[in-house]
């Protein structure tokens, strides 16, 4: 038998660390190859990390809530696997290595695990809690024993933010008897300080870095969405029955963007110093709002090579799993251009921030009926049309107004001249 360290695997492009949400195995428990060992959260996605081989978990190097770098050891398994690299297991105050013990590892000697702070009462529990719920519980001094007793309305009885806030606002007799610790409740008219979740902190850093990196320019166009709206209204029920897929506008937008990028490939680039990388694959990230008001951007890979029906299926699948925290890291990596649907929240138009290292992001606003001038062979006339404000925000270091405007106009053309799939 050998003591073998398990390292945090690569989690996708630009992801360098993750937060351990919870352990799925206890020390002394056996785990099989490819069986989930921990749940983790990054700025991009929550996911599970499976065991690379079978064995017995003999040491958790990090506890719940700890931040682990990619390539860093987070667990030790006792296994019959023969590792090729040997390095001493790091000594910790709670578990020192026996002198002369022959410990084996799958990591190189320069990767030294960091000993995390000890678990507190907010880092243990009998069920899964999102980082947001844990943060609120810690702020309100709710012990994990009490948290475990609060009924959850989420999937598999998961405790949601709404459940916890309802608990906090309910009368004292309705709370479990254990809830006797003092806590500060917001009083009407008072300010309340709320700690950012780790995901929100990383999103904030990413947005600030993008603005500091790229000179943002936004161009706008009005799009007559008559053909798209008419086709969807006439076919959404039949499409659901035939393909078992909900028909939304997002696949239409992605299909049009992919064709426009094919016509103007220089918007599908990234910048590294004085070098421009022209990407062959058109990988369109679509912003998805999460229930906790954070944002995640799953990516439709090689969109220009997929027909409309394949895009519909992939968009629905990615959006559904994004909201249920079921995406894997690779599904939020590799984007070359992004789409954000501002209209889904009633917003008329907007100027979104570029998702680095990309150089362009497309925004679509609310589709709203308006009186517009329509040119006909018999002369101009006033008509009611469903109109949408379309915008493209681009990095002015590499995309000038001419290219940005032509790209915007080409997306407008494909939407206004929508061809039924």
C-alpha positions in Angstrom: 0.0 0.0 0.0 1.1 3.6 -0.7 0.0 7.0 0.5 -0.7 9.0 -2.6 -1.5 12.6 -2.9 -4.5 13.8 -5.0 -4.0 17.1 -6.8 -6.7 19.6 -8.0 -6.8 19.0 -11.8 -6.9 21.7 -14.5 -10.3 23.2 -14.4 -10.4 25.1 -17.7 -8.9 28.1 -19.3 -7.8 30.9 -16.9 -9.0 29.0 -13.8 -6.1 28.8 -11.3 -7.9 28.0 -8.1 -11.1 26.7 -6.6 -13.0 26.8 -3.3 -13.9 23.4 -1.7 -17.6 23.6 -1.1 -17.8 20.3 0.8 -16.2 16.8 1.0 -18.2 13.9 -0.3 -16.2 11.3 1.6 -14.9 11.0 5.2 -11.5 10.1 6.4 -11.2 6.3 6.6 -13.9 5.8 3.9 -13.2 3.9 0.7 -13.7 5.7 -2.6 -13.8 4.1 -6.1 -12.1 5.4 -9.2 -14.1 8.2 -10.9 -16.4 8.6 -7.8 -16.9 12.2 -6.8 -14.6 13.2 -3.9 -15.2 16.9 -3.4 -17.5 19.6 -4.6 -15.7 22.8 -5.7 -16.6 26.3 -6.8 -14.7 28.7 -9.1 -15.5 32.1 -10.5 -16.9 30.2 -13.5 -18.7 27.1 -12.3 -19.5 24.7 -9.5 -18.5 21.1 -10.1 -17.3 17.8 -8.6 -13.8 16.4 -8.6 -13.6 12.6 -9.0 -11.0 10.3 -7.5 -8.4 9.4 -10.2 -8.1 5.9 -8.7 -9.6 3.7 -6.0 -8.4 3.8 -2.4 -9.1 4.8 1.2 -9.2 8.5 2.1 -6.7 8.8 4.9 -6.2 12.6 5.0 -8.1 15.7 4.0 -5.3 18.3 3.5 -7.9 21.1 3.2 -11.2 21.6 4.9 -14.5 23.0 3.6 -14.3 26.6 2.5 -10.5 26.4 1.8 -9.1 27.8 -1.5 -6.9 25.3 -3.4 -4.7 26.1 -6.4 -4.8 24.0 -9.6 -2.0 21.4 -9.3 -2.0 21.5 -5.5 -2.6 18.5 -3.3 -5.9 18.4 -1.4 -6.2 14.8 -0.2 -4.2 11.7 0.5 -5.4 8.2 -0.5 -4.1 4.9 0.6 -3.9 2.9 -2.6 -2.1 0.0 -4.3 -1.2 2.4 -7.1 2.6 2.7 -7.7 3.5 6.3 -8.2 6.5 7.4 -10.2 7.4 10.5 -8.1 8.1 10.3 -4.4 7.9 13.3 -2.1 7.4 13.5 1.7 3.9 14.1 2.9 3.8 17.6 4.5 3.8 17.7 8.3 0.8 19.5 9.8 0.1 20.2 13.5 -2.7 17.7 13.5 -1.0 14.9 11.7 2.8 14.6 11.5 4.5 12.1 9.2 6.1 9.1 10.9 9.9 9.2 10.7 11.2 7.0 7.9 7.7 6.4 6.4 7.7 5.7 2.7 5.1 8.1 1.3 4.4 8.3 -2.4 2.8 11.1 -4.5 1.5 11.9 -7.9 2.8 15.5 -7.7 6.2 16.9 -8.3 8.3 17.9 -5.3 7.9 21.6 -5.9 4.1 21.4 -5.2 3.8 21.9 -1.5 0.3 21.7 0.0 -0.7 24.6 2.3 -2.2 23.7 5.6 -5.7 25.3 5.8 -7.2 26.9 8.9 -9.1 24.5 11.0 -12.8 23.9 10.3 -15.3 26.1 12.2 -18.9 25.5 12.9 -19.9 27.0 9.6 -17.8 24.6 7.6 -19.5 21.3 8.5 -23.0 20.1 7.8 -25.1 17.1 6.8 -26.1 18.5 3.4 -24.9 20.8 0.6 -24.9 24.5 1.1 -24.0 27.1 -1.5 -21.3 29.6 -0.7 -24.0 32.3 -0.6 -26.0 30.4 2.0 -22.9 29.7 4.1 -21.9 33.3 4.0 -25.3 34.5 5.2 -25.3 31.8 7.9 -21.9 32.9 9.1 -22.8 36.6 9.1 -26.0 35.9 11.1 -24.2 33.6 13.6 -26.3 30.5 12.7 -24.5 27.4 13.8 -24.4 24.5 11.4 -26.5 22.3 13.7 -29.3 24.9 13.3 -28.7 25.3 9.6 -29.2 21.6 9.1 -32.6 21.7 10.8 -34.1 24.4 8.5 -36.3 22.9 5.8 -35.2 23.5 2.3 -37.3 24.0 -0.8 -34.6 23.4 -3.4 -33.8 20.3 -5.3 -33.1 17.3 -3.0 -34.2 19.5 -0.1 -31.4 21.9 -0.7 -31.5 25.1 1.4 -31.9 28.1 -0.8 -31.2 31.8 -0.1 -35.0 32.4 0.1 -35.4 29.6 2.7 -32.7 31.1 4.9 -34.0 34.6 4.6 -37.5 33.4 5.4 -36.1 31.6 8.5 -34.4 34.8 9.6 -37.5 36.9 9.2 -39.9 34.4 10.9 -41.1 34.9 14.5 -38.8 33.5 17.2 -41.1 30.6 18.3 -41.0 29.2 14.8 -37.2 28.8 14.9 -35.5 25.6 16.4 -34.7 25.9 20.1 -31.0 25.9 19.3 -31.2 29.3 17.7 -30.3 31.2 20.8 -27.1 32.9 19.7 -27.4 36.7 19.3 -27.5 38.0 15.7 -28.0 41.4 14.1 -31.1 41.7 12.1 -31.5 44.7 9.7 -33.8 47.3 11.0 -35.9 49.3 8.7 -34.0 52.4 7.5 -30.6 51.0 8.5 -27.8 50.1 6.2 -26.7 46.5 6.0 -23.2 45.3 5.2 -23.2 42.1 3.1 -20.0 40.2 2.4 -19.4 39.4 -1.3 -19.5 35.7 -2.2 -16.3 34.4 -3.6 -17.9 34.2 -7.1 -19.0 37.8 -6.9 -15.5 38.9 -5.8 -13.9 37.2 -8.8 -16.5 38.6 -11.1 -15.8 42.1 -9.8 -12.1 41.7 -10.3 -12.7 40.3 -13.8 -14.9 43.3 -14.7 -12.4 45.9 -13.4 -9.5 44.2 -15.2 -11.4 44.2 -18.4 -12.2 48.0 -18.3 -8.6 48.7 -17.4 -7.3 46.5 -20.3 -9.6 47.4 -23.2 -10.8 50.7 -24.5 -14.5 49.9 -24.8 -16.6 51.3 -27.7 -20.3 50.4 -28.3 -22.2 50.7 -31.6 -26.0 50.4 -31.8 -28.6 49.4 -34.4 -32.4 49.1 -34.5 -33.5 45.6 -35.7 -36.9 44.8 -37.2 -37.6 41.4 -35.6 -40.8 40.8 -37.5 -39.7 37.6 -39.3 -38.1 36.1 -36.2 -41.0 36.9 -33.9 -43.6 35.7 -36.4 -41.8 32.4 -37.0 -41.3 31.7 -33.3 -44.9 32.5 -32.5 -46.2 30.2 -35.2 -43.8 27.3 -34.4 -42.9 27.2 -30.7 -45.6 24.8 -29.7 -45.1 22.5 -32.7 -41.3 22.7 -32.2 -41.6 21.6 -28.5 -43.8 18.7 -29.5 -41.6 17.6 -32.4 -38.1 18.1 -30.9 -38.9 18.2 -27.2 -37.1 21.5 -27.0 -38.2 25.0 -25.9 -37.8 27.5 -28.7 -36.3 30.7 -27.4 -34.7 33.7 -29.2 -31.2 32.9 -27.9 -30.4 30.2 -30.6 -31.5 32.6 -33.3 -29.1 35.2 -32.0 -26.3 32.8 -31.7 -26.9 31.4 -35.2 -26.9 35.0 -36.6 -23.7 36.0 -34.7 -21.9 32.8 -35.9 -22.7 33.7 -39.5 -21.7 37.3 -39.0 -18.4 36.3 -37.4 -17.7 34.0 -40.4 -18.1 37.1 -42.6 -15.9 39.3 -40.4 -13.4 36.9 -38.7 -11.3 39.8 -37.3 -13.8 40.3 -34.5 -13.0 36.7 -33.4 -9.6 37.6 -31.9 -7.8 38.0 -28.7 -4.8 40.2 -27.8 -1.6 39.2 -26.1 0.7 42.2 -25.8 1.4 43.3 -29.4 0.2 40.0 -30.9 -3.3 39.3 -32.2 -4.6 35.7 -32.1 -7.2 35.0 -34.8 -9.3 32.1 -33.6 -10.4 29.4 -36.0 -13.3 28.2 -33.9 -16.3 30.5 -33.3 -17.1 29.8 -29.6 -20.0 31.9 -28.4 -20.4 32.4 -24.7 -24.0 33.1 -23.6 -24.5 35.0 -20.3 -26.8 33.1 -17.9 -28.2 34.8 -14.8 -28.2 32.5 -11.7 -30.8 32.4 -9.0 -28.3 34.1 -6.6 -27.9 37.0 -9.0 -24.4 36.0 -10.1 -23.6 35.4 -13.7 -22.1 32.5 -15.6 -21.2 32.2 -19.3 -21.4 28.7 -20.8 -19.9 28.4 -24.3 -21.4 27.1 -27.5 -18.3 25.7 -29.2 -17.8 25.8 -32.9 -21.2 27.4 -33.5 -20.6 28.1 -37.2 -20.4 24.3 -37.8 -23.7 23.5 -36.1 -27.2 23.7 -37.6 -29.9 25.7 -35.9 -31.5 22.6 -34.3 -28.2 21.5 -32.7 -27.8 25.0 -31.3 -31.3 25.0 -29.8 -30.6 21.8 -28.0 -27.2 22.9 -26.8 -28.4 26.3 -25.6 -31.3 24.8 -23.6 -29.0 22.1 -22.1 -26.3 24.6 -21.1 -28.8 27.1 -19.6 -30.6 24.5 -17.6 -27.5 23.0 -16.1 -26.0 26.4 -15.5 -28.9 27.3 -13.3 -28.6 24.0 -11.5 -24.8 24.3 -11.0 -24.2 21.2 -13.1 -21.8 22.6 -15.7 -18.2 21.2 -15.9 -15.3 23.6 -16.2 -14.7 23.0 -19.9 -18.2 24.2 -20.7 -17.4 27.7 -19.5 -14.0 27.9 -21.1 -12.7 28.7 -24.6 -15.1 31.5 -25.6 -14.0 33.8 -28.4 -17.0 36.2 -28.4 -20.0 36.6 -26.1 -23.8 37.3 -26.2 -25.8 38.8 -23.4 -29.6 39.1 -23.5 -30.5 42.3 -21.7 -34.1 42.1 -23.0 -34.9 39.0 -20.8 -35.1 41.4 -17.9 -36.9 44.2 -19.7 -33.9 46.3 -20.5 -34.1 48.3 -23.7 -30.4 48.4 -24.5 -27.0 48.4 -22.7 -23.2 48.6 -23.0 -21.8 45.4 -21.5 -18.2 44.8 -20.5 -16.0 42.6 -22.7 -15.3 39.2 -21.3 -11.4 39.1 -21.4 -9.5 37.9 -23.3 -12.2 38.3 -25.9 -12.5 41.6 -27.9 -16.3 41.8 -28.6 -19.6 41.2 -26.9 -23.1 41.4 -28.5 -26.0 42.6 -26.5 -29.7 42.2 -27.4 -32.4 44.4 -25.8 -36.1 44.1 -25.2 -38.2 43.3 -28.3 -40.9 45.9 -28.2 -43.7 46.9 -30.7 -43.1 50.3 -32.1 -44.5 52.6 -34.8 -41.8 52.7 -37.5 -41.5 54.0 -41.1 -41.6 51.2 -43.6 -40.5 51.6 -47.2 -42.8 49.9 -49.8 -43.0 50.1 -53.6 -46.0 52.3 -53.2 -44.2 54.7 -50.9 -43.4 55.1 -47.2 -45.9 54.1 -44.6 -46.3 53.9 -40.8 -46.5 50.3 -39.4 -46.3 48.5 -36.1 -43.2 46.3 -35.9 -41.5 44.4 -33.1 -38.2 46.3 -32.8 -35.0 45.5 -30.8 -31.9 47.5 -30.0 -28.8 45.5 -30.9 -25.4 46.6 -29.8 -21.8 45.4 -30.1 -19.2 46.5 -27.6 -15.7 46.0 -28.9 -12.0 46.5 -28.0 -10.9 49.6 -29.8 -7.2 48.4 -29.7 -7.9 46.0 -32.5 -11.5 46.6 -33.7 -12.1 50.0 -35.3 -15.5 51.7 -35.8 -15.6 50.5 -39.4 -15.2 46.9 -38.6 -17.4 47.1 -35.5 -20.1 48.8 -37.5 -20.0 46.4 -40.4 -20.1 43.4 -38.0 -23.1 45.0 -36.2 -24.9 45.6 -39.5 -24.3 42.0 -40.7 -25.9 40.6 -37.5 -28.8 43.0 -38.2 -29.1 41.7 -41.7 -29.3 38.1 -40.7 -32.0 38.8 -38.1 -34.1 41.0 -40.4 -33.8 38.4 -43.2 -34.2 35.4 -41.0 -34.5 32.2 -42.9 -36.7 29.5 -41.4 -34.6 26.4 -40.5 
